[in-house]
Amino acid sequence: MSEITRAEVAHLARLARLALQDDELDRLASQLDVILGAVAKIGEVSDAEGVTPMTHAVPLENVMRPDVLVASMPRDDVLAGAPAAEDGRFRVPRILDEDQ
Amino acid sequence: MTDLTRMTAAELAATIASKQSSAVEVAQAHLDRIAKVDGQLHAFLHVDAEGALATARKVDSGELTGPLAGVPLALKDVIVQQGVPTTVGSRILEGWRPPYDATVVTRLKDAGVVILGKTNMDEFAMGSSTEHSAYGPTHNPWDLARIPGGSGGGSSAAVASYEAPLAIGTDTGGSIRQPAAVTGTVGVKPTYGGVSRFGLVAFSSSLDQAGPCARTVMDAALLHEVIAGHDPRDSTSIPAPVPPVVEAARQADVSGMTIGVVKELAGEGYQPGVEQRFAEAVETLTGLGAKVVEVSCPHFAYALPAYYLIAPSEASSNLARFDSVRYGLRVGDDGDRSLEEVMSLTRAQGFGAEVKRRIILGTYALSSGYYDAYYGQAQKVRSLITRDFTDAFAVADVLVSPAAPTVAFPLGEKLSDPLAMYRQDLATIPSNLYGGPAMSLPCGLSDGLPVGLQIMAPTMRDELLYRVGAAFEAAMPAPVPPLDWEG
């Protein structure tokens, strides 16, 4: 039985901003089915009920540092690595439709 | 004349400090070695000869000093170095030159360590063979037709083939230890939070940890001490003194220690040759005066599924930063397409198959309706695995197992079977989930290929790895690769 459908993979790809090709969707659907079948074993652990989930190995909370002014990275150094920059800013493709 | 590339880091440091050889000579010898053999190995993605020689000159002039001053090192390409290309093995960052240094790099530079270049890796550190590198695989110096492990196969191959005495790796599920195991080198994943993650391109933030790769336990300890310690720029960095790892490597004594053999890290999936070498290693430790006991960690059987839910979930979130805006690739920006379309095209073209697989898997595990059954359950199991460790460390000082379930396998063998590749991490993953330190070091050969012994210790007790590792190494020196492919 298939746990994950091609349509589901297409939906997940959309959420993850991946413009996948048709053959990639087919391949991923079958591979993810196998992988999910294996990781679903996690559900067998019967003594997990009531256990506190562990998000992190280091139990540090509210880590503070002194509020001291330091120089930031030079703007031009940062923009030099960008695919497109203009007037000292990152240049991005249009975000809104023309009529918005 | 002595071949400088065959010396250990400790020997090189002493040779340079006593002016028997200059740091420039040492750097040049290693650069020459890379030029000679890397065409066959492909351990490096970028060699920075100019930068290496510049640092070496500063050591020779006395401007930079320290226990590893002038010693060459190979840096895994997941760690940013200012002005030096950093790709993380991915097309999406091809050509990017970081505008800053990782804390690990700052510490190496301050210590006068000579960074030779950036090493090959599975894309975004996702893999166990370096075959998922967008720039082609690295070859194992023991047999060029086999994998050098992964994700840090470039670092392990560079160290095993005498291109560098030291390397930096990162270990999220075994990416330092499994490559060390299959190349017959020493690799250490320090305690999570022991080495700063600032400037380490994130894969799975609650698991990622940088650490040393070397040919001897002492060399790994010397490097460990240089890179470890609290960093205010990493909020998960532990504000405590670095464990005395160099002192422990000198101590090299297991008498009076109790060593626990983990019952669950054996059997199905482990090659008989690997299990045999491991059993002999345990006998050696007994002979050295350690008390050996069997311990059971019942939830380790679920470490692999827990890891392959937690790590892809964190990755799917972390890799959202590759948005075609701030760095790297941008595809299809024709003035007509929207930001979302350009972003989606860029990510589809810039990421390789394994990275896409894990992003989709993580997106699935985090989506509503599945979150509790997958990600939430995996985090509970992570707690239980940690409890298993705590219980085991109540009866044993350290735990041992094989580091990798198999010897190096042929290139291409597991590429079409993601699950088979994932099983390479069977023995290494539990320590990542728990956060404690672990080491792989050579314990002989099976079918002419190296086998790794894994030692695991409690959180912030990294020195115990070195104490046991150095004692074992003295009793059983590491095998030397024949390198019969060299011209």
HADDOCK unambig.tbl for C-alpha pairs under 7 A between the chains (distance, minus, plus):
assign (segid A and resid 12 and name CA) (segid B and resid 360 and name CA) 6.12 0.50 0.50
assign (segid A and resid 12 and name CA) (segid B and resid 363 and name CA) 6.45 0.50 0.50
assign (segid A and resid 12 and name CA) (segid B and resid 364 and name CA) 6.70 0.50 0.50
assign (segid A and resid 13 and name CA) (segid B and resid 360 and name CA) 6.43 0.50 0.50
assign (segid A and resid 16 and name CA) (segid B and resid 363 and name CA) 6.97 0.50 0.50
assign (segid A and resid 17 and name CA) (segid B and resid 343 and name CA) 6.58 0.50 0.50
assign (segid A and resid 17 and name CA) (segid B and resid 344 and name CA) 4.44 0.50 0.50
assign (segid A and resid 18 and name CA) (segid B and resid 344 and name CA) 4.51 0.50 0.50
assign (segid A and resid 18 and name CA) (segid B and resid 345 and name CA) 6.62 0.50 0.50
assign (segid A and resid 18 and name CA) (segid B and resid 347 and name CA) 5.63 0.50 0.50
assign (segid A and resid 18 and name CA) (segid B and resid 348 and name CA) 4.91 0.50 0.50
assign (segid A and resid 19 and name CA) (segid B and resid 344 and name CA) 4.88 0.50 0.50
assign (segid A and resid 19 and name CA) (segid B and resid 345 and name CA) 5.28 0.50 0.50
assign (segid A and resid 19 and name CA) (segid B and resid 348 and name CA) 5.30 0.50 0.50
assign (segid A and resid 20 and name CA) (segid B and resid 348 and name CA) 5.94 0.50 0.50
assign (segid A and resid 28 and name CA) (segid B and resid 357 and name CA) 6.73 0.50 0.50
assign (segid A and resid 35 and name CA) (segid B and resid 419 and name CA) 6.57 0.50 0.50
assign (segid A and resid 38 and name CA) (segid B and resid 305 and name CA) 6.85 0.50 0.50
assign (segid A and resid 39 and name CA) (segid B and resid 305 and name CA) 4.26 0.50 0.50
assign (segid A and resid 39 and name CA) (segid B and resid 308 and name CA) 6.91 0.50 0.50
assign (segid A and resid 41 and name CA) (segid B and resid 305 and name CA) 6.77 0.50 0.50
assign (segid A and resid 42 and name CA) (segid B and resid 302 and name CA) 6.26 0.50 0.50
assign (segid A and resid 42 and name CA) (segid B and resid 305 and name CA) 6.01 0.50 0.50
assign (segid A and resid 42 and name CA) (segid B and resid 306 and name CA) 6.58 0.50 0.50
assign (segid A and resid 42 and name CA) (segid B and resid 377 and name CA) 6.92 0.50 0.50
assign (segid A and resid 42 and name CA) (segid B and resid 378 and name CA) 6.61 0.50 0.50
assign (segid A and resid 43 and name CA) (segid B and resid 373 and name CA) 6.92 0.50 0.50
assign (segid A and resid 48 and name CA) (segid B and resid 380 and name CA) 5.86 0.50 0.50
assign (segid A and resid 48 and name CA) (segid B and resid 381 and name CA) 6.30 0.50 0.50
assign (segid A and resid 51 and name CA) (segid B and resid 380 and name CA) 5.75 0.50 0.50
assign (segid A and resid 52 and name CA) (segid B and resid 380 and name CA) 6.02 0.50 0.50
assign (segid A and resid 52 and name CA) (segid B and resid 383 and name CA) 6.93 0.50 0.50
assign (segid A and resid 53 and name CA) (segid B and resid 376 and name CA) 6.80 0.50 0.50
assign (segid A and resid 53 and name CA) (segid B and resid 379 and name CA) 4.63 0.50 0.50
assign (segid A and resid 53 and name CA) (segid B and resid 380 and name CA) 4.14 0.50 0.50
assign (segid A and resid 53 and name CA) (segid B and resid 383 and name CA) 6.20 0.50 0.50
assign (segid A and resid 54 and name CA) (segid B and resid 379 and name CA) 5.00 0.50 0.50
assign (segid A and resid 54 and name CA) (segid B and resid 380 and name CA) 6.07 0.50 0.50
assign (segid A and resid 54 and name CA) (segid B and resid 382 and name CA) 5.91 0.50 0.50
assign (segid A and resid 54 and name CA) (segid B and resid 383 and name CA) 5.20 0.50 0.50
assign (segid A and resid 55 and name CA) (segid B and resid 379 and name CA) 6.32 0.50 0.50
assign (segid A and resid 56 and name CA) (segid B and resid 206 and name CA) 5.48 0.50 0.50
assign (segid A and resid 57 and name CA) (segid B and resid 192 and name CA) 6.87 0.50 0.50
assign (segid A and resid 57 and name CA) (segid B and resid 206 and name CA) 6.96 0.50 0.50
assign (segid A and resid 57 and name CA) (segid B and resid 434 and name CA) 6.15 0.50 0.50
assign (segid A and resid 57 and name CA) (segid B and resid 435 and name CA) 5.11 0.50 0.50
assign (segid A and resid 58 and name CA) (segid B and resid 193 and name CA) 6.99 0.50 0.50
assign (segid A and resid 58 and name CA) (segid B and resid 236 and name CA) 6.58 0.50 0.50
assign (segid A and resid 60 and name CA) (segid B and resid 236 and name CA) 6.92 0.50 0.50
assign (segid A and resid 63 and name CA) (segid B and resid 235 and name CA) 6.13 0.50 0.50
assign (segid A and resid 77 and name CA) (segid B and resid 99 and name CA) 5.79 0.50 0.50
assign (segid A and resid 78 and name CA) (segid B and resid 99 and name CA) 6.13 0.50 0.50
assign (segid A and resid 81 and name CA) (segid B and resid 96 and name CA) 5.91 0.50 0.50
assign (segid A and resid 81 and name CA) (segid B and resid 97 and name CA) 6.57 0.50 0.50
assign (segid A and resid 81 and name CA) (segid B and resid 327 and name CA) 5.21 0.50 0.50
assign (segid A and resid 81 and name CA) (segid B and resid 328 and name CA) 6.90 0.50 0.50
assign (segid A and resid 82 and name CA) (segid B and resid 325 and name CA) 6.39 0.50 0.50
assign (segid A and resid 82 and name CA) (segid B and resid 326 and name CA) 4.78 0.50 0.50
assign (segid A and resid 82 and name CA) (segid B and resid 327 and name CA) 4.34 0.50 0.50
assign (segid A and resid 82 and name CA) (segid B and resid 328 and name CA) 6.46 0.50 0.50
assign (segid A and resid 83 and name CA) (segid B and resid 324 and name CA) 6.97 0.50 0.50
assign (segid A and resid 83 and name CA) (segid B and resid 325 and name CA) 6.51 0.50 0.50
assign (segid A and resid 83 and name CA) (segid B and resid 326 and name CA) 6.98 0.50 0.50
assign (segid A and resid 83 and name CA) (segid B and resid 327 and name CA) 6.06 0.50 0.50
assign (segid A and resid 83 and name CA) (segid B and resid 328 and name CA) 6.11 0.50 0.50
assign (segid A and resid 83 and name CA) (segid B and resid 329 and name CA) 6.33 0.50 0.50
assign (segid A and resid 83 and name CA) (segid B and resid 330 and name CA) 6.08 0.50 0.50
assign (segid A and resid 90 and name CA) (segid B and resid 325 and name CA) 6.72 0.50 0.50
assign (segid A and resid 90 and name CA) (segid B and resid 326 and name CA) 6.88 0.50 0.50
assign (segid A and resid 92 and name CA) (segid B and resid 325 and name CA) 6.39 0.50 0.50
assign (segid A and resid 92 and name CA) (segid B and resid 339 and name CA) 6.71 0.50 0.50
assign (segid A and resid 93 and name CA) (segid B and resid 333 and name CA) 6.67 0.50 0.50
assign (segid A and resid 93 and name CA) (segid B and resid 335 and name CA) 6.72 0.50 0.50
assign (segid A and resid 93 and name CA) (segid B and resid 338 and name CA) 5.68 0.50 0.50
assign (segid A and resid 93 and name CA) (segid B and resid 339 and name CA) 4.76 0.50 0.50
assign (segid A and resid 94 and name CA) (segid B and resid 338 and name CA) 5.14 0.50 0.50
assign (segid A and resid 94 and name CA) (segid B and resid 339 and name CA) 5.69 0.50 0.50
assign (segid A and resid 95 and name CA) (segid B and resid 338 and name CA) 5.93 0.50 0.50
assign (segid A and resid 95 and name CA) (segid B and resid 339 and name CA) 5.52 0.50 0.50
